Amino acid sequence: MFVLRGAAKLLFGSGNNQETLVELPQGQLYLVRPLSPKGYSELLFKDASARIRRTAQDFQYQLVVQRVYEEGEAELLAEEEGEDADIDADILAAERDEKTFLLDEALHLRVEQREGGDHVLAWRDLSGDVGDVYEFVCDTAISSSLVDQFELAAKQCQYERKYRKPNTLATEEDLQQFDFFDEPPIPQASPIHSPALLTRSIDSIDAMPLHSANTSVKRENAATGSSTPAKSTPVKSTPAKKERNYSPPKATVPPEAREVMAAEKGELHFYDFPSGSFVLQADSVTATVSEIGNWKYWLQVSTSDREWLGIPISSEINPVFNPEYLSFIFNQFTDDGSAYSWLLRFKDQPTLDRFQEGLTSALWEQQNEMKWGKIKETEQNYVLDAFNDLVLEDQPVEEEEEEEEEFEDAEDDGPQSEHYDTDEEEDHVEYKPKDTDTNKSIAVGYKHDRSFVVRGSKIGVFKHTPSNHLEFSTNISKVETPKGELFSPTKVMLHNEDRNLVLQKDGDPNKLYRMDLEYGKVVDEWKVHDDIPVVTFAPENKFAQMTHEPTFLGISRNALYRIDPRVSGTKLVDSQLKQYASKNDFSALATTEKGYIAVASNKGDIRLFDRLGINAKTHIPALGEPILGLDVSADGRWVLATCRNYLLLVDALQKGGKNEGKLGFEKSFAADSKPQPRRLALTPEHVAQFTHETGKPVNFTPAKFNTGTGTEETSIITATGPYIIEWNLRKVLTGRKTPYLIKRYTDDVKADDFKFGTDKNVIVALPHEVNMVDHTRLKKPTRESIAGDFLDAARRGSSNRVGGPRTPAVQRLKREDIVNSPY
């Protein structure tokens, strides 16, 4: 008795209300659902503290688990959740940061010490399903004596609440009733199933419909003796979807292996669409990577009695390695076009490292048709690093003020019709395309607030209004050569203070054309070279189109050169030509504000030059995928390459050695170092859902930074199918998971780019529409936002709907939105 009373005095004292009695300063909070179809385990707080707190009422205490943030993490999370303007910030912050439970015997709070010494606290989730428990897993630094103190204090608090008298009157026998020995063993909390820990499940899963009927499970409340329904997820009205089989597809017999490149044991988990979580399929499988001949490779996952899955290894599997959680996530595509997501979890870091090198080398060999062992170790490390998260130490996490963002009427950023109605008395019109052409590309003005949209042999000119909308200005109805030959431009570039448009004609790669935008006609035909074609071209420097600079750059498959329209004859400047004997297969070109040059290829490598006519200062190795588009930040720090199903963000700043602080454009990287890469890809779960919605694989449009004179790059925009996707650069660089927002359209996005000087507005060209979308219209990738903003459309009224229930809203156009001539 003396020991109990002494400990009680030490723990409880005579403090004020809201006093913390005892605290476990470090651990992780899980919600474990052993019997639930929602998913086995969810990590709620990765870093947390648990404490017992006195309340304002006598004999009432709370068990409080609070999230602990790393430096700057709170601001970033607040910024993410601040994007949902209709949620009360105080309520949201409270739900985000703290879980509070009344310390009552109904919780059946208990403590276990597991093999290895870990201490685990567990208690019932009284608002959940039968068997659901919260678990606080103590950090290994927490001493056993502190855990014992916490357990004792919890028993004494439950005693006071039950008997409404001080715990100093309790005997050891009185407190033993709160041991709950009849409870089953505390289930293991596996981080594998956790959306928060893996950061791979779709946000706001609980807000999505899980079942077709609203069912609930009743349980007996031990504290009150009443029977109350457990918390159930509300069923929401959703668009009709095609029937799909959510169970794992059957595996086929693997092809004969010529060489095994990796074979490791681990757990296998399958991403379950209805529950939005990874579900354990087998706790011990063998994942084998093998070469099957002719630069083809195979991943097979099996047990002794079953083949679980087998897939060819290619970039389409969207491989994502997470070393922190010893996991590997990837996609599987079946012959009927369905997409699935799988997760392998390994027992330790060495096992993951061996498997990662085996799979990455197989993927690299498949794409490059060259043996992995033939490239340097630094290049191997570069490729391996590209599949891991990149967090840059020199990127401070600063608190930023959130701008006051007001949502205007939905019609204000609606599509701008490309045809017109002569009845101006009509406030709204519907339109249908009057030709078979579709929009293809956009050129955004830097000097003047104009955008130029190519549609077949026509070019539409749109003005950027002060209210950040698009207003049709005019239509260039016929794009013709000086000889009168009609053509559809395949590439366009604004030039000479946005007064000219440089055009390329399909099937004539050795010529370019200059359109005078004041007259709306092609006035010059430039023969670049007799033998060297133009694959693509770019301005002399990033903002050259704002000046009178006459020259610009071009590439062929194996040459980089300057084009000067002022010279007589062919326009290629021979003295500023860098031609390679080998077939480099150049594909994309970009320049910085200082005129540094980046050139990419279909082989996947990138070369950085400080000027024309010399060898590249830096050669960035290929991951293997062709590079379809290239952009560079104005200061040259960041290089952004677009591949078919991922983006590659490369840090060109040197962090050490004799050239520390220099860019890869200016000085070569040391022999033992390479630039830091970051592979930006949609999560495999999102890829699977995009594919399920559209029936098409991911195929990105060329990604671009937001840009402007004196403007820092903060965002990246691209599109795939009907989705535009915006990456937040700061969240990418600080290691935030899923650092992108999306918006779905009815039709596929043909082209997209930021308005010059801002990251708040994106100009989007659909097949028959052009509009400027506000950043606030982009949403976190959830099952609802991936399916489309159907609920928002319903609130706007049925008059905005066209087509069946799967069709997102297409707004009727206001009179002032309608163009003035056919386009």
C-alpha positions in Angstrom: 0.0 0.0 0.0 2.8 2.4 0.8 4.4 1.8 -2.6 1.1 2.4 -4.4 0.3 5.6 -2.4 3.8 6.9 -2.8 3.7 6.4 -6.6 0.2 8.0 -6.7 1.5 11.1 -4.9 4.5 11.3 -7.3 2.3 10.9 -10.3 -0.9 12.8 -9.4 0.3 15.4 -6.9 -2.3 18.2 -6.4 -2.0 20.1 -9.7 -4.5 22.1 -11.6 -7.0 21.0 -14.3 -5.5 19.7 -17.6 -2.4 18.6 -15.7 -0.3 15.9 -17.4 0.2 13.1 -14.9 2.6 10.9 -16.8 3.9 10.8 -20.4 5.5 8.4 -22.9 7.3 10.9 -25.1 8.0 8.9 -28.2 6.1 6.2 -30.2 3.7 5.5 -33.0 -0.1 5.3 -33.0 -1.9 2.6 -35.1 -5.5 1.7 -35.6 -5.6 -2.1 -36.1 -8.7 -3.8 -37.6 -8.1 -7.6 -37.5 -11.6 -8.5 -38.6 -12.5 -5.5 -40.8 -12.7 -5.4 -44.6 -11.4 -1.8 -44.4 -7.8 -3.0 -44.2 -5.8 -4.6 -41.4 -3.7 -1.7 -40.0 -3.4 2.0 -40.4 -0.6 4.2 -39.0 -2.3 7.4 -37.7 0.8 9.2 -36.2 4.2 8.2 -37.3 5.8 10.2 -34.4 3.7 10.7 -31.3 3.6 11.0 -27.5 1.1 9.5 -25.2 0.1 11.0 -21.8 -2.6 10.8 -19.1 -4.3 14.1 -18.5 -6.5 15.4 -15.7 -9.8 16.9 -16.7 -11.9 19.7 -15.1 -14.3 17.1 -13.6 -13.4 15.2 -10.5 -12.3 11.6 -11.0 -12.2 12.0 -14.8 -9.0 11.6 -16.8 -8.1 11.4 -20.5 -5.7 9.3 -22.4 -4.2 11.7 -25.0 -2.1 10.7 -28.0 -0.6 13.7 -29.8 1.3 13.9 -33.1 4.9 15.1 -32.8 6.2 17.0 -35.8 9.6 17.3 -37.3 10.8 20.8 -38.0 8.6 22.4 -40.7 6.3 19.4 -41.1 3.4 21.1 -39.4 3.4 24.0 -41.8 3.6 21.8 -44.8 0.7 19.6 -43.6 -1.3 22.7 -42.8 -0.6 24.0 -46.3 -1.9 20.8 -47.8 -5.1 20.8 -45.8 -5.5 24.5 -46.3 -6.2 23.7 -50.0 -9.7 22.6 -48.9 -11.3 26.0 -48.3 -14.6 24.7 -46.9 -13.1 22.9 -43.9 -12.9 24.6 -40.6 -9.2 25.0 -39.8 -9.5 24.6 -36.0 -11.5 21.4 -36.3 -9.2 20.0 -39.0 -6.0 20.8 -36.9 -7.5 19.1 -33.9 -8.4 16.0 -35.8 -5.0 16.0 -37.4 -2.9 16.4 -34.3 -4.5 14.7 -31.4 -6.6 11.7 -30.3 -8.3 11.9 -27.0 -10.0 9.0 -25.0 -11.8 9.1 -21.7 -9.9 6.7 -19.4 -12.7 4.2 -18.7 -12.5 0.4 -18.1 -14.5 0.0 -21.3 -11.3 0.7 -23.2 -9.7 -2.4 -21.8 -6.4 -0.7 -21.8 -3.5 -3.1 -21.5 0.3 -3.3 -21.9 2.5 -6.0 -23.5 6.2 -6.4 -23.9 7.0 -8.2 -27.1 10.0 -10.2 -28.2 12.8 -7.7 -28.7 11.7 -5.6 -25.8 9.1 -3.3 -27.5 6.4 -2.1 -25.2 2.9 -1.8 -26.7 -0.2 -0.2 -25.2 -3.6 -1.2 -26.7 -7.2 -0.2 -26.1 -10.5 -0.7 -27.8 -11.9 1.5 -30.5 -15.3 2.0 -29.0 -16.7 3.7 -32.1 -15.2 1.1 -34.5 -16.0 -2.4 -35.5 -15.7 -5.5 -33.2 -12.0 -6.3 -32.6 -10.7 -2.8 -33.6 -8.0 -1.5 -31.3 -5.7 1.4 -31.1 -2.1 0.6 -30.4 0.7 2.9 -29.2 4.1 1.3 -29.9 6.7 2.8 -27.6 10.0 3.8 -29.0 12.9 1.6 -27.9 14.3 4.5 -25.9 11.4 4.4 -23.5 12.4 2.6 -20.3 10.4 -0.2 -18.8 10.1 1.7 -15.5 8.4 4.6 -17.3 5.9 2.2 -19.0 5.2 0.6 -15.7 4.4 4.0 -14.2 2.1 4.8 -17.1 0.2 1.5 -16.7 -0.1 2.1 -12.9 -1.4 5.6 -13.4 -3.9 4.4 -16.0 -5.3 1.8 -13.6 -5.6 4.3 -10.8 -7.5 6.7 -13.1 -9.9 4.0 -14.1 -10.4 3.1 -10.4 -11.3 6.8 -9.6 -13.7 7.0 -12.5 -15.5 3.8 -11.6 -15.8 4.3 -7.8 -15.6 8.1 -7.7 -13.1 8.2 -4.9 -9.4 8.8 -4.6 -7.1 6.1 -5.8 -5.2 6.3 -2.5 -8.0 4.1 -1.1 -7.4 1.4 -3.7 -5.6 -1.9 -2.8 -3.5 -4.0 -5.2 -6.5 -6.3 -5.6 -8.7 -3.4 -6.5 -6.4 -2.4 -9.3 -6.0 -5.9 -10.7 -9.5 -5.8 -12.1 -8.1 -3.4 -14.8 -5.5 -5.9 -16.1 -8.0 -7.5 -18.6 -6.2 -10.8 -18.8 -9.2 -12.3 -20.7 -8.5 -10.1 -23.7 -6.8 -11.8 -26.7 -3.1 -11.0 -27.4 -2.6 -7.6 -28.9 -2.5 -8.0 -32.7 0.7 -7.0 -34.5 0.4 -3.5 -36.1 1.9 -3.9 -39.5 2.9 -0.6 -41.2 2.5 -2.2 -44.5 -1.3 -1.6 -44.7 -1.0 2.0 -43.6 -1.9 4.8 -46.0 -0.1 7.2 -43.8 3.0 5.3 -43.4 3.4 4.1 -46.9 1.8 7.3 -48.1 0.5 5.3 -51.0 -3.3 4.9 -50.3 -5.6 7.6 -51.5 -6.2 10.4 -49.1 -9.6 10.7 -47.4 -10.4 7.0 -47.9 -13.0 7.2 -45.1 -15.0 9.8 -47.1 -15.4 7.4 -50.0 -18.2 4.8 -50.4 -17.0 1.4 -49.3 -20.2 -0.6 -49.6 -23.5 -0.4 -51.4 -25.5 -0.5 -48.3 -25.3 1.4 -45.0 -24.7 -1.3 -42.5 -23.4 -1.1 -38.9 -22.2 -3.5 -36.3 -23.5 -3.0 -32.8 -21.4 -3.6 -29.7 -22.0 -3.5 -26.0 -20.6 -0.3 -24.3 -19.1 -1.6 -21.1 -19.1 1.9 -19.6 -22.8 2.8 -20.1 -24.3 -0.6 -20.6 -26.1 0.6 -23.7 -26.0 -0.8 -27.2 -24.7 1.8 -29.7 -24.0 1.5 -33.4 -20.4 1.5 -34.4 -19.2 4.3 -36.7 -20.0 3.4 -40.3 -18.9 5.1 -43.5 -21.7 7.0 -45.2 -22.7 5.8 -48.6 -22.5 8.6 -51.2 -24.0 8.8 -54.6 -21.3 8.1 -57.2 -21.2 7.8 -61.0 -21.9 4.4 -62.4 -18.7 2.4 -63.1 -18.1 -0.6 -65.2 -18.0 -3.8 -63.2 -14.5 -4.9 -62.3 -13.0 -7.8 -60.4 -11.2 -6.4 -57.3 -9.6 -9.7 -56.5 -6.0 -10.5 -57.5 -5.7 -11.8 -61.1 -4.5 -15.4 -61.6 -0.8 -15.8 -62.3 0.6 -17.7 -65.2 3.5 -20.2 -65.3 6.7 -18.2 -65.5 8.9 -18.4 -68.7 12.1 -20.3 -68.5 14.8 -18.2 -66.8 18.3 -17.9 -68.3 19.7 -16.0 -65.3 18.3 -15.2 -61.9 19.2 -11.6 -61.0 17.5 -11.5 -57.6 15.5 -13.9 -55.4 14.4 -12.6 -52.0 11.7 -13.5 -49.4 9.1 -11.1 -48.2 5.4 -10.4 -47.5 3.0 -9.9 -50.4 0.2 -7.3 -50.2 -2.5 -6.5 -52.7 -4.1 -3.0 -53.1 -7.8 -3.4 -52.4 -9.8 -0.8 -54.3 -13.0 -0.9 -52.1 -11.1 -0.5 -48.8 -8.4 1.7 -50.2 -5.6 -0.2 -48.4 -3.0 -2.9 -49.0 -4.3 -6.3 -47.8 -1.9 -9.1 -46.8 -2.0 -12.0 -49.3 0.9 -14.1 -48.1 3.3 -13.6 -45.2 6.2 -15.4 -46.9 6.7 -15.4 -50.7 9.8 -15.5 -52.9 10.1 -12.6 -55.4 12.4 -13.6 -58.3 13.8 -11.3 -61.0 15.1 -13.2 -64.0 16.4 -12.7 -67.5 14.4 -14.7 -70.1 16.3 -13.8 -73.2 16.5 -11.1 -75.9 16.7 -8.3 -73.3 13.5 -9.4 -71.7 13.1 -9.8 -68.0 10.5 -11.3 -65.6 9.2 -10.7 -62.1 7.6 -13.8 -60.5 6.2 -13.9 -56.9 5.4 -17.4 -55.6 5.2 -19.7 -52.6 5.9 -23.4 -52.6 2.2 -24.2 -53.5 1.1 -21.2 -55.6 2.2 -18.8 -58.3 0.9 -15.5 -57.0 1.8 -13.2 -60.0 4.2 -13.0 -62.9 4.8 -9.9 -65.0 7.3 -8.7 -67.6 9.6 -6.0 -66.3 9.3 -2.6 -68.0 8.8 1.0 -67.0 5.0 0.4 -67.1 5.1 -1.4 -63.7 5.9 2.0 -62.1 8.4 0.7 -59.6 8.6 2.6 -56.3 11.1 1.7 -53.6 10.6 2.9 -50.0 13.7 2.1 -48.0 12.3 3.6 -44.8 9.6 1.0 -44.7 11.4 -1.8 -46.6 8.8 -1.9 -49.3 8.5 -2.1 -53.0 5.2 -1.0 -54.8 4.4 -1.7 -58.4 1.6 -2.2 -61.0 0.4 -5.1 -62.9 -1.5 -4.7 -66.2 -3.6 -7.6 -67.6 -4.6 -8.3 -71.1 -8.1 -6.9 -70.7 -6.6 -3.4 -69.8 -7.1 -3.7 -66.0 -4.5 -2.4 -63.6 -3.6 -3.6 -60.2 -1.2 -2.5 -57.5 1.0 -4.9 -55.4 3.4 -4.3 -52.5 6.3 -6.4 -51.3 7.8 -5.9 -47.9 11.2 -7.3 -46.9 12.6 -8.1 -43.5 15.6 -5.8 -43.5 17.5 -3.2 -45.5 20.1 -5.6 -47.0 17.3 -7.8 -48.4 15.6 -4.7 -50.0 18.9 -3.5 -51.4 19.7 -6.8 -53.1 16.2 -7.0 -54.6 16.3 -3.3 -55.7 19.6 -3.7 -57.5 18.4 -6.9 -59.2 15.1 -5.3 -60.4 16.6 -1.9 -61.3 19.4 -3.5 -63.3 16.9 -5.7 -65.1 14.8 -2.6 -65.9 17.8 -0.7 -67.1 19.1 -3.6 -69.3 15.6 -4.0 -70.8 15.5 -0.3 -71.8 19.1 0.1 -72.9 19.9 -3.4 -74.2 23.3 -3.3 -72.4 24.6 -5.2 -69.5 24.3 -3.4 -66.1 27.9 -4.4 -65.2 29.3 -2.4 -68.1 28.4 1.0 -66.7 30.4 2.8 -63.9 29.5 2.4 -60.3 28.6 6.1 -60.1 26.1 5.7 -62.9 24.6 2.6 -61.3 24.2 4.6 -58.1 22.6 7.4 -60.1 20.0 5.0 -61.5 19.3 3.4 -58.1 18.9 6.8 -56.5 16.4 7.9 -59.1 13.9 5.3 -57.7 14.3 6.6 -54.1 13.0 9.7 -52.5 15.2 12.8 -52.8 15.2 15.2 -49.9 17.6 18.1 -50.3 19.4 19.3 -47.2 19.8 22.9 -48.5 16.0 23.4 -49.0 14.7 25.1 -45.8 11.2 24.4 -44.8 9.7 27.9 -44.4 6.3 28.9 -43.1 4.4 30.5 -45.9 1.3 32.6 -45.6 -1.6 31.1 -47.4 -3.2 33.5 -49.8 -6.9 34.2 -49.3 -8.4 32.3 -52.1 -12.0 32.9 -53.1 -13.9 30.5 -55.3 -15.8 32.4 -58.0 -18.8 31.1 -59.8 -17.9 27.8 -61.6 -18.8 29.3 -65.0 -16.0 31.9 -64.8 -13.3 29.4 -65.6 -15.4 27.4 -67.9 -14.3 26.3 -71.4 -14.0 28.9 -74.1 -15.9 27.7 -77.2 -14.1 27.7 -80.5 -17.3 28.4 -82.5 -19.8 31.2 -82.2 -23.5 31.9 -82.0 -24.9 35.0 -83.7 -27.8 35.5 -81.3 -26.3 37.8 -78.7 -29.5 37.9 -76.8 -28.9 34.4 -75.6 -27.1 34.3 -72.2 -26.1 30.7 -72.7 -25.3 28.6 -75.8 -24.4 25.1 -76.5 -21.8 24.3 -79.2 -20.5 21.5 -81.2 -17.3 21.4 -83.3 -17.9 22.3 -86.9 -14.7 20.7 -88.2 -12.8 17.5 -87.8 -9.6 19.2 -86.4 -8.6 19.3 -82.8 -6.4 21.5 -80.7 -2.8 20.3 -80.7 -0.4 22.8 -79.0 -0.2 26.0 -77.0 2.4 28.9 -77.2 2.1 31.2 -74.2 3.1 34.8 -74.6 5.7 36.3 -72.3 5.8 39.9 -73.6 2.1 40.3 -74.1 -0.8 38.6 -72.4 -1.7 36.3 -75.3 -1.9 32.5 -75.9 -1.8 30.9 -79.3 -3.6 27.6 -79.8 -2.8 25.5 -82.9 -5.8 23.7 -84.4 -5.2 22.0 -87.7 -4.2 24.8 -90.2 -5.8 27.5 -87.9 -4.4 29.3 -84.9 -6.6 30.8 -82.3 -5.4 33.9 -80.4 -6.7 34.2 -76.8 -6.2 37.2 -74.5 -5.4 36.8 -70.8 -7.8 39.1 -68.9 -7.0 40.9 -65.6 -9.5 38.6 -63.9 -7.4 35.6 -65.0 -9.7 34.3 -67.7 -9.3 33.7 -71.4 -11.0 36.0 -73.9 -11.0 35.1 -77.6 -9.2 37.8 -79.6 -8.9 36.6 -83.2 -8.5 33.6 -85.4 -5.8 33.0 -88.0 -7.9 30.9 -90.3 -5.3 29.7 -92.8 -1.7 28.8 -92.1 0.0 28.8 -95.6 3.6 28.8 -96.9 4.6 31.9 -98.8 3.8 29.8 -101.9 0.2 29.3 -100.7 0.4 25.7 -99.6 -1.9 25.1 -96.6 -0.3 23.2 -93.7 -0.8 22.3 -90.0 2.1 23.4 -87.9 3.7 20.5 -85.8 5.9 22.8 -83.7 5.6 26.5 -82.8 7.7 29.0 -80.9 7.0 32.7 -80.1 9.9 35.0 -81.2 10.9 38.6 -81.4 8.9 40.2 -78.5 6.0 37.8 -79.3 5.5 39.4 -82.7 6.5 36.4 -84.7 5.7 32.7 -84.5 8.3 30.2 -85.8 6.5 27.2 -87.3 7.6 23.8 -88.6 5.7 21.9 -91.2 5.3 18.1 -91.0 7.3 16.2 -93.7 9.7 19.1 -94.3 12.2 18.9 -91.5 14.9 21.1 -93.1 12.7 24.2 -93.2 11.1 26.6 -90.8 8.6 29.4 -91.4 8.1 32.8 -89.8 4.6 34.1 -89.2 4.1 37.8 -88.6 1.4 37.9 -86.0 0.5 41.5 -86.7 -0.6 40.4 -90.2 -1.5 36.8 -89.3 0.4 35.3 -92.2 3.6 33.4 -93.0 6.1 35.9 -94.5 9.4 33.9 -94.5 10.6 30.5 -95.4 14.0 29.5 -93.9 16.0 26.7 -95.3 18.1 25.7 -92.2 20.5 23.2 -93.9 20.5 20.9 -96.9 21.6 17.8 -94.9 20.9 18.6 -91.2 17.2 18.5 -90.3 15.5 20.2 -87.4 14.2 17.8 -84.8 13.1 20.7 -82.5 14.1 24.3 -81.7 14.3 26.6 -78.6 15.0 30.2 -77.8 18.5 31.6 -77.4 17.8 31.9 -73.7 14.8 31.3 -71.5 13.3 34.8 -72.0 14.6 35.6 -75.4 11.1 35.8 -76.9 10.6 39.0 -74.9 13.5 40.7 -76.8 14.6 41.4 -80.3 17.1 38.5 -80.2 17.0 37.2 -83.8 18.8 33.9 -83.3 17.7 30.7 -81.7 18.9 27.1 -81.3 18.1 23.8 -83.0 18.9 20.2 -82.8 19.0 17.3 -85.2 19.4 13.7 -84.1 23.1 14.1 -83.6 23.8 17.8 -83.7 23.3 21.0 -81.8 23.5 24.4 -83.6 22.5 28.0 -83.8 20.0 29.3 -86.4 20.4 32.9 -87.6 17.7 34.1 -90.0 19.8 37.1 -91.0 22.5 35.1 -92.8 22.1 34.5 -96.5 21.4 31.1 -97.9 20.9 28.3 -95.3 20.4 29.7 -91.8 22.5 27.2 -89.8 25.6 28.9 -88.4 28.5 26.5 -89.3 30.9 28.0 -86.7 28.4 27.2 -83.9 27.6 23.6 -84.8 28.4 20.7 -82.5 27.9 17.5 -84.4 28.5 14.0 -83.0 29.7 11.0 -85.0 27.6 8.6 -83.0 23.8 8.5 -83.1 22.8 10.3 -80.0 19.2 10.5 -81.1 18.6 14.0 -79.6 14.9 14.6 -78.9 14.5 17.8 -76.7 16.1 21.1 -76.0 15.9 23.9 -73.3 17.8 26.9 -72.2 18.4 28.9 -69.0 18.2 32.7 -68.5 21.9 32.9 -69.0 21.7 30.9 -72.2 23.1 27.6 -70.8 21.8 24.7 -72.9 20.3 21.3 -71.9 19.9 18.6 -74.6 18.1 15.3 -74.0 17.8 12.2 -76.2 15.5 9.3 -76.9 18.1 7.2 -75.1 17.2 9.0 -71.9 20.5 10.8 -71.3 20.9 14.6 -70.9 23.9 16.9 -71.8 24.5 20.2 -70.2 26.4 22.9 -72.1 27.5 26.4 -71.1 27.7 27.5 -74.8 27.6 26.2 -78.3 30.4 24.5 -80.3 32.1 22.6 -77.4 31.7 19.3 -75.6 29.1 19.1 -72.9 30.3 20.0 -69.4 28.1 17.3 -67.8 26.6 14.1 -69.2 23.7 12.8 -67.1 23.3 9.1 -67.5 20.1 7.5 -69.0 17.5 5.7 -67.0 16.5 4.2 -70.3 13.2 5.8 -71.2 13.1 8.2 -74.2 12.9 11.9 -73.1 9.9 13.5 -74.8 10.2 17.0 -73.3 12.7 19.2 -71.5 12.6 22.3 -69.3 15.2 24.1 -67.1 14.7 26.5 -64.3 15.8 30.1 -65.1 18.8 29.9 -62.8 19.9 26.5 -64.2 19.5 24.7 -60.8 16.8 22.3 -61.9 16.5 20.2 -65.1 13.1 18.7 -65.8 12.8 15.8 -68.3 9.5 14.2 -69.4 9.3 10.5 -70.1 6.2 8.7 -71.1 5.1 7.7 -67.6 7.3 9.6 -65.2 9.2 12.9 -64.9 12.8 13.2 -64.0 13.9 16.2 -61.8 17.7 16.6 -61.7 19.6 18.9 -59.3 22.4 20.4 -61.3 24.1 22.2 -58.4 27.4 20.6 -57.2 27.5 20.0 -53.4 31.2 19.2 -52.9 34.6 19.0 -54.4 36.6 21.8 -56.1 33.5 22.9 -58.1 31.2 23.2 -55.1 28.5 25.8 -55.7 28.9 25.6 -59.5 26.2 24.3 -61.8 26.7 21.2 -64.1 26.3 23.7 -67.0 29.4 25.6 -65.9 31.8 22.9 -64.6 31.9 19.2 -64.9 30.9 17.0 -61.9 33.8 15.1 -60.3 34.4 11.6 -61.6 33.0 10.0 -58.5 29.8 12.1 -58.4 26.8 12.7 -60.5 23.8 15.1 -60.2 21.0 14.1 -57.8 18.0 12.7 -59.6 14.4 12.5 -58.5 11.9 10.4 -60.4 8.4 12.0 -60.2 5.7 9.5 -60.9 2.1 8.9 -59.9 1.8 6.4 -57.2 1.0 2.9 -58.4 -2.4 3.0 -56.8 -3.3 6.2 -58.6 -1.9 4.7 -61.9 -4.2 1.8 -61.4 -7.2 4.0 -60.8 -6.4 6.3 -63.7 -6.2 3.3 -65.9 -9.4 1.9 -64.5 -11.2 5.2 -65.2 -9.9 5.9 -68.7 -8.8 2.5 -70.1 -5.5 4.1 -71.1 -1.9 4.0 -69.6 -0.2 7.0 -68.3 1.3 9.2 -71.1 2.5 12.6 -69.9 2.5 15.8 -72.0 5.8 17.7 -71.8 6.1 19.0 -68.3 6.9 22.6 -67.6 8.0 24.8 -64.6 6.0 27.9 -63.9 8.2 30.8 -65.0 8.6 34.6 -65.1 11.3 37.2 -64.9 12.3 37.4 -61.2 9.9 34.6 -60.4 11.0 31.5 -58.5 9.9 28.1 -59.9 7.5 26.6 -57.4 5.3 24.2 -59.5 5.4 21.7 -62.4 2.5 21.1 -64.7 1.8 18.2 -67.0 -1.1 16.1 -68.1 -2.1 12.5 -69.0 -5.4 11.6 -70.6 -8.1 13.8 -69.2 -6.1 14.8 -66.1 -3.9 17.7 -65.5 -1.3 17.2 -62.7 0.5 19.8 -60.8 3.6 18.9 -58.6 4.4 21.3 -55.8 8.2 21.7 -56.1 8.8 22.6 -52.5 6.9 19.5 -51.3 8.9 17.3 -53.7 12.2 18.7 -52.4 11.2 18.3 -48.7 10.2 14.7 -49.2 6.4 15.1 -49.0 4.5 12.1 -50.2 2.1 12.4 -53.1 3.1 16.0 -53.7 0.7 16.6 -56.6 -2.8 17.8 -57.3 -5.1 16.8 -60.1 -8.1 18.0 -62.1 -10.1 15.8 -64.4 -11.8 16.9 -67.7 -14.3 15.2 -69.9 -11.8 15.0 -72.8 -8.1 14.3 -73.1 -5.8 17.3 -72.4 -3.9 18.1 -75.6 -1.6 20.8 -74.2 -1.0 22.8 -71.0 1.2 25.5 -69.6 1.3 28.0 -66.9 0.4 31.6 -67.5 3.6 33.6 -67.6 4.7 35.1 -64.3 2.5 33.0 -62.0 1.9 29.5 -60.7 -1.8 30.2 -59.9 -3.2 29.8 -63.4 -2.8 27.1 -66.0 -3.9 27.3 -69.6 -5.4 24.1 -70.8 -6.3 23.0 -74.4 -8.8 20.2 -74.8 -9.7 18.8 -78.2 -12.4 21.5 -78.7 -12.0 23.8 -75.7 -9.5 26.2 -74.3 -9.6 27.6 -70.8 -7.6 29.0 -68.0 -8.0 27.0 -64.7 -7.3 28.5 -61.3 -4.9 26.6 -59.1 -7.6 26.2 -56.5 -9.6 24.0 -58.8 -7.0 21.3 -58.6 -7.7 18.7 -55.9 -5.9 16.1 -53.9 -5.9 12.7 -55.8 -8.8 10.9 -54.1 -11.2 8.3 -55.6 -13.7 11.1 -56.1 -11.4 13.5 -57.8 -10.0 10.8 -60.0 -13.5 9.8 -61.0 -14.4 13.5 -61.6 -16.1 16.3 -59.7 -19.5 14.8 -60.1 -20.9 16.0 -56.7 -19.8 19.5 -57.5 -21.4 19.3 -60.9 -24.7 18.1 -59.3 -24.6 21.1 -56.9 -24.2 23.5 -59.9 -27.4 22.1 -61.3 -28.5 19.6 -63.9 -28.6 22.2 -66.7 -24.8 22.1 -66.8 -24.7 18.3 -67.4 -24.4 16.7 -70.8 -24.4 13.0 -71.5 -24.8 10.2 -69.0 -24.0 9.9 -65.3 -20.3 9.3 -66.0 -19.9 12.6 -67.8 -18.3 15.4 -65.7 -20.1 18.8 -66.0 -19.5 20.9 -69.1 -20.6 24.4 -68.4 -22.8 26.5 -70.7 -20.9 29.5 -71.9 -21.7 33.1 -71.1 -22.3 35.5 -73.9 -18.9 37.3 -73.1 -17.1 33.9 -73.3 -18.1 33.2 -76.9 -15.6 33.7 -79.7 -16.2 36.1 -82.5 -15.4 34.0 -85.5 -15.3 30.3 -86.4 -12.2 28.6 -85.1 
